[in-house]
Amino acid sequence: MKIITLLTDFGTKDPYAGVMKGVILSINPDATIVDITHEVDPQDIREGAFIIEEYYRYFPEGTIHLCVVDPTVGSARRPLIVTKDSHFFVGPDNGLFTLLYRGDCEAYVIENPDFILREISATFHGRDIFAPAAAHLSTGFHPSAFGRMVHDAARFADIFPVIEGNRLAGEVVRFDRFGNAITNIHIDILERFVQDRPFTVSISGMSFTSIHKSYYENDYTCLIGSSGYLEFGYYMGNLREKKGVVKGKAVTVIPA
């Protein structure tokens, strides 16, 4: 049996996620399907990229991660299988797997018609290409059976924080259910930048000179969340609503 995880922006109102599961089970009835989330903000590829990086390592090696956030479905963008750390990722070549391309990985185009549905809709490649490819992959095929290896997979050039003079500049990339604002500044980058020096973190008129351990320590908190990224919260409330923080909001770290 193989585990197949699902991450999409489909939501649960429509049958799309369920249809993909039906396609998978029609090909491999023994597959174990795990829903990660279907609530990625619609068309937000960057948000999907950060969630993928956060969750995949907690699954066993050999797990197949079916990821569909695909605003250009039906275009010339390629369908891919990406391998990383003995995990397999199936989805569109639109930058969704950007954070996986650090370190050793391989990418293969899904182009073998034996592994996709006969009728291909221009608007639902999750059903017609990605789900069947993931299902066939779970039966033991190597990614090279699906198509040629490629070395020019699409990736976001601006997904990482940057150092501008004496400051580290990042941004809010997503919110969790509680309204906590999660940034693209990873703890590793933060520690290398500040090098044990005093520092100030600023966002939306708020400034912090220390990192909290958890959400209860103050009304407004600045901490390293479970994902390993710098985030901001409002205790017993919703920071997104309280402060009007939006995706893309600038976050700066300046050493004293």
N, C-alpha and C positions, 0 to 999 in steps of 0.2 A: 504494500500500500504506500502511496505517496501523499504527502500533505500539499494542498494547493490553497494559498491564501488569496483573498480578494481585497483589492483597494480600488475604489472608484469614486467619481463625483455624481453617481446616478441617483443617490437618495433612495428612499424606500417607498415613495408614492407610486412609482411606475414599476413595471415588471422586469426591467432590464437586468438587474442583478440576478433575479431568480431564473431568468431565461439562460443566462450564462452558466448557472449551476446545472440546469437541465442538460445543456450541451455537454458539459464536462462529464456528468454521470452517464450519459448515453454512450460515451466513448470508453470511460473507465468507471464502472459502477463501484469499484473498490476505493476510489479516491476519497480522501478526507478533506473536506472543504472548510476553511476557517475564514470568517468575515473579519477583516481588520477594521475597515470603515467604508461606508458608502456616502460619507458626508464631507468629503473634500469640497471646499467651495467650488461651485461650478466653473469649469475651465481653468482653474488655478493650478497650472502645472508645477509651479515653484513650490506651492504648499505640499503637493503630492510628493515631490522630490524629497523634502525634509522628513515627511512621515515615513517614507520607504526606508530611508537611512536609519531612522529611529528604531523601527520594529523588527527588521528582518533577522538580525543577529540573535534574537531570542527563540528562533525556531531551529529544529535539527538540520544538520547538513543534508543536502538533497531536496530541501523544500523548494517548491515552485511558487513564485510570487506573481500572480496575475494582476497587473496594475493598468487601469484604464482611466486616464484623464486626457482627453483627446479632442480638443476643439477644432483641429484641422482634419478630422476624420473624412476620408474620401479624397484627400489630396494626394500628392506624390510622396508624402512622408512615408518612411518605410516601417513595416512591422518588424520587431526585433525579439530575439532571445539574447539576454545578457547573462554571463556567468561571473560570479564573484564569491569568493570564500566558500566554494562548493554549494552555493545557492544558485537558483535559476530565476530570472526575471523576464516576464513576457509582457510586452506592451509597445506603445508607439515610440518612434524615434523622433521625439520632439523636445528633448531636454529633461524628460521625466526621470531619467536615470543618471543625471549629471553627477550626483554625489557618490555614485558607485564607481565612477571612472578613475578615482584616485587609487593608485595601486594596481595590482594585477587583476585584469578582467578581460573577457573576450565578448564580442558581439557578433551575432549571426542574423542574417535577414531571413524572415519567414517567407519563402517563395515556392516551396514544394507543394503542389496542389493536393498531394495525398494527405496532407495534414491540416487542411482547412475545408470549410464547407463548400459544396459545389456552387451554390448561389451566394454571391457576395453583395450585400447591401452597401450602398454608398454612405450610409449613416450609422451602421451598427457593426463595426469591425470587432467590437467586444464579443459579440455572438458568433460572427462568421469566420473570424481569423484568430483572435487571441485565445478565446476559450477552447476551441478545438486544438490549437497548437499546444496549450498548456496540458490538456488532457492526454494528447499523444506523448508529450514529453514525460508525463507521469507513468507511462507504460514502459519506459526504459530506453527510448530513442536518445541518441546523442544529439546535441544542438546542431552539429554539422550536417545531420540528415535533413534539416529543414531548409538549408540554403548556405550561401557562401559567407565566409567571415568578412567583416568590414572593419575599417580602422578610422572612419570619419563620422562616428556617431554624433548626433547633435547634442550640444551641451550649452548651458547658460554661461556666459562669460562674466556676468555681474551678480552671481549668486552668493559670492563670498564677501565678507567685510574687507575693507581696505585701510591701509595706514596712510594718512594724509598729514605729513609733517609730524607733529607731536600728538596726534590723536588717532584713535582707532574708530573708524566710522562704519557702523552697521545699520540694520533696519529691522523692523518688525516684519516677519514673514508669515505668521499665522496666529490664530487664537484657538485655545481649547474651549471646551464646553462652558468652563467657568469664567470665560472672559479674560483669562491670563494672556498677556502679550508675549509671544515667544519670538526671539530674535534669531539672526543668523550668526551670532557671535558665540562660538563654542568655547568651553572652558579652557581647552588647550591653547587656543589663539589668545584668549584673554590673559592667561598666565604668562605666556611668552612675551606679550606686549608690556605688561605692567612690571614684571620682574621684581616682585615684592615691594615695589614703590607704592606710596599712598596714591590714590586715584579718585576721580569723580566720574560717575556714570550719569548721563543726562538723557531725559526723554520727556517730551510734552510739558516742559516747565518744571519737572521734578528732577532733583539731583540726589545722588546717593554716594556716600563715601565708604561704604562697606557692603559686603555681600551677606544677605540674610541666609539662614539655614532652612527656613520654611516659611509658610504663608502667614502664620499666626503672630509673628514677631512685631508687626507694626501694622498700621492701617494700610500704608503703601509699602510694598516690598520689592526688593531687587534681589534675585537669587539665581542659582543654577538649578534648573528644573531636572526632572528625571531623564529628559532627553540629552542632557549634557550641555544645553544651550542656555545662555543668559535670558531670563524672562522677568516680567514685572506683573505683580498682582495687587489686588485690593481685597483685604481681609473680609470675609463674609459678604463679599459683593462682587461686582463685575467691573473690572478696570476698563474694559472696552467701552462700556456705557458711561461709567463715572467720569472718565477723562476724555472721552471722544477720540481715543487712539484708533488709528486706522492702519491697515497694511501699508508697508512702505514708509512708515513714520521713522524718521532718523533717530538713531541711538548713537551717542558718542562716549568714548572713554578717554579721559585726559589725565595723564599722570601729574601729580603735584610737582 
